[in-house]
Amino acid sequence: MTLTTKLHRLLQLVLLVNLIGIAVALAIWLYGHEIGLVNGVRLQLAALMPRALVLPVLGLLGGAVAGGLITFLEPAAKGSGIVQVMLFLRGWPIPMGWRVAIVKLLASGIAIGSGIPVGPEGPSIQIGASVARESARLTGAEHHHQRVAVAIGSGAGLGAVFHAPLGGLAYTLEELLKHADGRTNALAVAATFATIAWTRLLANLPTLHPILHNLAPIVDYPSRVNEFRLVDLPLLLLLGALAGVLAMLYQRWIQALRRRFIRWRLPSWQLLPLVGVAVGAGWSLLPSAFDNPDGLYFDALLGIDTAPRALLALAVQAAATAVAVAAEAPGGFLAPALVVGASLGTLLQQVSLALVHDAPASLLFAGAAAFLGALTRTPLTAILLTFELSKNYALLLPIGFCALTAIAVADLFERETIFELLREEAERELLEPRRPEP
């Protein structure tokens, strides 16, 4: 291969990486604005009228619109989006292109903004994958390279929505590119960092602040943690064990709910409004600080000062997220998993304070990483993503110990992750012969 040919190929790769970066960053920027606008209307109405009325009604309307977009325009846009990307990379004929990206962006933004507790990271993964594939097509990439672009774009989308390049990159390598070569890994690194760079440029424009701008830079946490204390280790290990057990029960609960919803045979435009009403009613039991998902509700959790309130926050958020995920609402559950884990950490913190008047300041972030790690079995993703949200090096050891303990405990009960179970279920559905229309 001549030097000219090598330079030409290098320029093609540079073009592809930046094209993916610009396209994914622009899509996530628009996505963040959409969520921010819809959520802003919801917050204003909730401040003017009774929350017990506003939250269920807006959940119903948001679920109906999001479900209608999925049912009548693009069924592949339902669910988290992560399973769809996994199926595509395994060779299944899953739609992946502009249509999927646009419908996912609209449906998920409306669902999240109207209060359905799913996360922006799953849609950002599917949007990033779809946009990356189209970008690869524009550069004339072969089919194999388009599949690689899908994996790279999905990790870039995750990193962009959290402004967490290391977490997004770790997800790509741990979940999607498990057996990739060094060149593919290098492309994943380049595309993820390029996307983050373009995302931050767009986020600094003098426009309305989208949700991703508020979510990403730093979650303020008055931990005052300057060193890792050995005295905190027993409670961190206990939190990890609890998170591992809860994650497996949660996983089985979602599967049971999914089987029930499947038996109902309701299309998305009918099922999601019911979910929106139920979730809105449950959410109205929480303080109004939980109405705004900016900062993953971490600020609201920091305001909890009793164990019963922490238990209520954990119960409502865990139940609402499980129902939304089981109904295949167009959103992810990596972010909700962080929230449920942080709620568990807050509950243990309040119990410890009540019993012995002392508790590690790191339990909120450690619980978040532990629950996410137990559900996905991706330790680097859980640790790095949570660390990048905290921006506190002192939390790395507590987060790591807790997450690794949770993963070890979860492995005792279930070898497969929630994503693997959902993927296997989707593969069985794809293999089943379609029933003739009546």
C-alpha positions in Angstrom: 0.0 0.0 0.0 1.5 3.3 -1.1 1.9 6.4 1.2 -0.7 8.2 -0.9 -3.3 5.4 -0.4 -2.6 5.4 3.3 -3.0 9.2 3.5 -6.3 9.0 1.5 -7.6 6.3 3.9 -6.6 8.3 6.9 -8.4 11.3 5.6 -11.5 9.2 5.0 -11.4 8.0 8.6 -10.9 11.6 9.9 -13.9 12.7 7.8 -16.0 9.9 9.1 -15.1 10.4 12.7 -15.9 14.2 12.5 -19.1 13.6 10.5 -20.3 11.2 13.1 -19.3 13.6 15.8 -21.1 16.6 14.3 -24.2 14.7 13.3 -24.6 12.9 16.7 -23.9 16.1 18.6 -26.5 18.1 16.6 -29.1 15.3 17.1 -28.4 15.2 20.9 -28.5 19.0 21.1 -31.9 19.1 19.4 -33.0 16.2 21.7 -32.0 18.1 24.8 -33.9 21.2 23.7 -37.0 19.2 23.0 -37.0 17.6 26.5 -36.3 20.9 28.1 -39.2 22.6 26.3 -41.7 19.9 27.1 -40.5 19.6 30.7 -40.6 23.4 31.1 -44.3 23.5 30.2 -44.9 20.6 32.7 -43.1 22.4 35.5 -45.0 25.7 34.9 -48.4 23.9 34.9 -47.4 22.0 38.0 -46.6 25.2 39.8 -49.9 26.8 38.8 -52.3 23.9 39.4 -52.5 20.9 41.8 -49.7 18.5 41.0 -52.0 15.5 41.7 -54.0 16.7 38.6 -51.3 18.0 36.3 -48.8 15.2 36.5 -51.3 12.3 35.6 -53.0 14.4 32.8 -49.7 15.4 31.2 -48.4 11.8 31.6 -51.5 10.6 29.7 -51.1 13.2 26.9 -47.4 12.6 26.6 -47.8 8.9 26.5 -50.6 9.1 23.9 -48.5 11.3 21.6 -45.3 9.3 22.0 -47.2 6.0 21.6 -48.9 7.3 18.5 -45.6 8.3 16.9 -44.2 4.8 17.5 -47.3 2.9 16.5 -48.1 4.7 13.3 -44.7 6.0 12.1 -41.9 3.7 13.3 -42.4 0.7 15.7 -38.6 0.2 15.8 -38.5 3.4 18.0 -40.1 1.8 21.0 -38.2 0.7 24.1 -34.8 1.8 25.3 -33.0 1.6 21.9 -30.1 -0.4 23.4 -31.6 -3.7 22.6 -32.3 -2.7 19.0 -28.7 -1.7 18.5 -27.6 -5.0 20.0 -29.8 -6.9 17.6 -28.6 -4.9 14.6 -25.0 -5.6 15.5 -25.8 -9.3 15.7 -27.1 -9.3 12.1 -30.8 -9.0 12.6 -32.7 -6.8 10.0 -33.5 -4.0 12.5 -34.3 -0.6 11.0 -31.5 1.9 11.6 -31.5 5.2 9.8 -32.9 8.8 9.6 -36.6 7.7 10.1 -35.7 5.8 13.3 -33.6 8.6 14.6 -36.3 11.3 14.0 -39.2 9.3 15.5 -37.1 8.2 18.5 -36.0 11.8 19.1 -39.6 13.1 19.0 -41.3 10.3 20.9 -38.7 10.0 23.6 -38.4 13.7 24.2 -42.1 14.0 24.6 -42.3 11.0 26.9 -39.5 12.1 29.2 -40.6 15.8 29.2 -44.1 14.7 30.2 -42.9 12.8 33.2 -42.5 9.2 32.1 -39.4 8.1 34.1 -37.2 6.7 31.4 -33.8 8.1 30.6 -32.4 10.1 27.7 -29.3 7.8 27.3 -31.1 4.8 25.7 -32.6 7.0 22.9 -29.3 8.8 22.6 -27.6 5.5 21.9 -30.2 4.5 19.2 -30.2 8.0 17.7 -26.4 8.1 17.7 -26.3 4.7 16.1 -28.8 5.6 13.4 -27.1 8.9 12.6 -23.7 7.3 12.5 -24.9 4.7 10.0 -26.2 7.4 7.7 -23.0 9.3 8.1 -21.0 6.2 7.1 -23.3 5.8 4.1 -22.5 9.4 3.0 -18.8 8.6 3.0 -19.4 5.5 0.9 -18.4 3.1 3.7 -18.9 -0.6 3.2 -21.6 -2.6 5.1 -19.0 -3.9 7.6 -17.8 -0.4 8.4 -21.4 0.8 8.6 -21.9 -1.7 11.4 -18.8 -0.5 13.2 -20.1 3.1 12.8 -23.4 2.0 14.5 -21.5 0.7 17.5 -19.3 3.8 17.6 -22.2 6.2 17.2 -24.2 4.6 20.0 -21.3 5.1 22.5 -20.9 8.6 21.2 -24.6 9.3 21.8 -24.3 8.0 25.4 -21.2 10.1 26.1 -22.8 13.2 24.6 -26.0 13.1 26.6 -24.1 12.9 29.9 -21.0 14.9 28.7 -19.1 11.7 29.9 -16.6 10.6 27.2 -15.0 7.9 29.4 -18.4 6.4 30.3 -19.6 6.4 26.7 -16.4 4.9 25.5 -16.5 2.2 28.2 -20.0 1.3 27.2 -19.0 0.9 23.6 -16.1 -1.3 24.4 -17.7 -3.4 27.2 -21.2 -3.9 25.6 -20.9 -3.5 21.9 -17.3 -4.0 20.7 -16.3 -6.9 23.0 -14.2 -8.6 20.4 -13.1 -5.6 18.3 -9.5 -5.1 17.1 -7.2 -2.2 18.1 -8.1 -0.1 15.0 -11.8 -0.3 15.7 -11.2 0.6 19.3 -9.1 3.6 18.3 -12.0 4.8 16.0 -14.4 4.4 18.9 -12.1 6.6 21.1 -11.8 9.3 18.3 -15.5 9.4 17.5 -16.6 9.6 21.1 -14.2 12.5 21.9 -15.1 14.3 18.7 -18.8 14.0 19.6 -18.2 15.4 23.1 -16.2 18.3 21.6 -18.9 19.2 19.2 -21.6 18.7 21.8 -19.9 21.2 24.2 -19.6 23.7 21.4 -23.3 23.5 20.7 -24.2 23.5 24.4 -22.4 26.9 24.8 -24.5 28.6 22.2 -26.7 31.5 23.5 -30.0 29.6 23.3 -32.4 27.9 25.6 -30.5 25.5 28.0 -31.4 22.0 27.1 -31.6 19.3 29.8 -28.3 17.8 28.8 -26.5 21.1 29.5 -27.8 21.1 33.1 -27.3 17.4 33.6 -23.8 17.1 32.4 -21.1 19.4 33.9 -21.2 18.7 37.7 -23.8 17.3 40.0 -23.2 19.4 43.1 -22.7 17.2 46.1 -21.6 18.5 49.5 -19.7 15.4 50.3 -16.5 17.1 51.7 -14.8 13.7 51.0 -11.1 14.2 50.8 -9.9 10.6 51.4 -11.2 7.1 51.5 -12.0 6.0 55.0 -11.7 2.3 56.0 -14.4 2.7 58.5 -16.8 3.3 55.6 -16.0 0.0 53.9 -18.5 -2.2 55.8 -21.5 0.0 54.9 -20.3 0.4 51.3 -20.1 -3.4 51.0 -23.5 -3.7 52.5 -24.9 -1.2 50.1 -23.3 -3.2 47.2 -24.8 -6.4 48.4 -28.3 -4.8 48.8 -27.9 -3.2 45.3 -27.0 -6.6 43.8 -30.1 -8.3 45.3 -32.4 -5.5 44.5 -31.2 -5.4 40.9 -32.0 -9.0 40.3 -35.4 -8.7 41.9 -36.0 -5.6 39.8 -34.9 -7.4 36.7 -37.3 -10.3 37.3 -40.1 -7.8 38.1 -39.6 -6.1 34.8 -39.8 -9.4 33.0 -43.0 -10.3 34.8 -44.6 -6.9 34.0 -43.6 -7.3 30.3 -45.3 -10.7 30.1 -48.4 -9.2 31.5 -48.4 -6.2 29.2 -47.8 -8.6 26.2 -50.9 -10.5 27.2 -52.9 -7.3 27.2 -52.0 -6.9 23.5 -52.4 -3.1 23.6 -50.5 -1.0 21.0 -48.2 1.7 22.3 -50.7 4.5 21.7 -53.1 2.8 24.1 -50.6 1.4 26.7 -48.3 4.4 27.2 -51.1 6.8 28.2 -52.1 4.3 30.9 -48.5 4.2 32.1 -48.4 8.0 32.0 -51.4 8.3 34.2 -50.2 5.7 36.7 -46.7 7.2 36.9 -48.0 10.8 37.2 -50.2 9.7 40.1 -47.4 8.0 41.9 -45.0 10.9 41.3 -47.4 13.4 42.8 -46.7 11.7 46.2 -43.1 12.9 46.1 -41.9 16.4 46.9 -42.1 18.9 44.0 -38.3 18.9 43.9 -38.6 15.5 42.0 -40.6 17.1 39.2 -37.5 18.3 37.4 -35.2 15.5 36.1 -32.2 17.8 35.7 -29.2 16.4 37.6 -30.9 12.9 37.7 -32.9 14.0 40.8 -29.7 13.9 42.8 -30.3 17.4 44.2 -33.8 16.2 45.3 -32.4 13.2 47.0 -29.9 15.4 48.9 -32.9 17.2 50.4 -34.3 14.0 52.0 -33.6 14.0 55.7 -35.6 11.0 57.1 -35.6 7.3 56.3 -39.4 7.1 55.6 -39.0 9.8 53.0 -36.1 8.0 51.4 -38.0 4.8 51.3 -41.0 6.5 49.6 -38.6 8.0 47.0 -37.0 4.6 46.4 -40.4 2.8 46.1 -42.0 5.4 43.8 -39.0 5.7 41.4 -38.4 1.9 41.3 -42.0 1.1 40.6 -42.5 3.9 38.0 -39.4 3.0 36.1 -40.1 -0.7 36.1 -43.6 -0.1 34.7 -42.3 2.3 32.0 -39.5 0.0 30.9 -41.8 -3.0 30.8 -44.3 -1.1 28.6 -41.4 -0.3 26.2 -41.7 3.5 26.7 -39.3 5.2 24.3 -36.5 5.8 26.7 -33.5 4.2 28.4 -33.1 2.8 31.9 -29.4 3.4 32.5 -30.2 6.9 33.9 -33.2 5.6 35.9 -31.0 2.8 37.2 -28.6 5.4 38.5 -31.5 7.2 40.2 -32.9 4.0 41.8 -29.4 3.1 43.1 -28.9 6.6 44.4 -32.2 6.4 46.2 -31.1 3.1 47.8 -27.9 4.8 48.9 -29.9 7.7 50.4 -32.1 5.2 52.3 -29.1 3.4 53.7 -27.5 6.7 54.6 -30.6 7.9 56.5 -31.0 4.6 58.3 -27.3 4.7 59.4 -27.7 8.3 60.6 -30.7 7.3 62.6 -29.0 4.3 64.2 -25.4 5.4 64.8 -25.5 9.1 63.9 -22.9 8.6 61.2 -22.8 7.6 57.5 -20.4 7.8 54.6 -21.1 10.9 52.4 -20.4 8.7 49.3 -23.4 6.4 49.6 -25.6 8.3 47.0 -23.1 8.0 44.1 -21.9 4.6 45.3 -25.4 3.3 45.3 -26.0 4.7 41.8 -23.0 2.9 40.3 -23.7 -0.3 42.2 -27.3 -0.7 40.9 -26.3 0.2 37.4 -23.4 -2.2 37.4 -25.5 -5.1 38.8 -28.1 -4.6 36.1 -25.7 -4.3 33.2 -22.5 -6.2 34.4 -20.4 -3.4 32.9 -18.2 -2.3 35.8 -16.2 0.2 33.9 -19.2 1.9 32.4 -20.9 2.1 35.8 -17.8 3.4 37.7 -16.7 5.9 35.0 -20.1 7.2 34.2 -20.9 7.8 37.9 -17.5 9.3 38.5 -17.9 11.7 35.6 -21.2 12.8 37.0 -19.7 13.5 40.4 -16.3 14.9 39.2 -14.9 13.9 42.5 -11.8 11.7 42.5 -12.3 10.9 46.2 -15.5 9.0 45.2 -13.7 6.6 42.9 -12.8 4.0 45.5 -16.2 4.0 47.2 -17.9 3.8 43.9 -15.6 1.0 42.7 -15.9 -1.1 45.9 -19.7 -0.8 45.9 -20.2 -1.5 42.2 -17.9 -4.6 42.2 -19.6 -6.0 45.2 -23.0 -5.5 43.6 -21.9 -7.2 40.4 -20.5 -10.2 42.4 -23.7 -10.6 44.3 -25.9 -10.3 41.2 -23.9 -13.0 39.5 -24.9 -15.4 42.3 -28.6 -15.1 41.3 -28.6 -14.5 37.6 -25.9 -14.9 34.9 -27.7 -12.9 32.3 -28.1 -9.1 32.3 -31.4 -7.3 31.7 -30.2 -6.3 28.3 -29.4 -9.9 27.4 -32.8 -11.2 28.6 -34.6 -8.5 26.6 -32.5 -9.2 23.5 -33.2 -12.9 23.7 -36.9 -12.2 24.1 -36.8 -9.9 21.0 -35.0 -12.6 19.0 -37.7 -15.1 19.9 -40.3 -12.6 18.7 -38.4 -12.1 15.4 -38.2 -15.9 14.8 -41.9 -16.5 15.5 -44.0 -16.7 12.3 -46.3 -13.7 11.9 -49.9 -14.5 12.3 -52.1 -13.8 9.3 -54.3 -10.7 9.6 -58.0 -11.5 10.3 
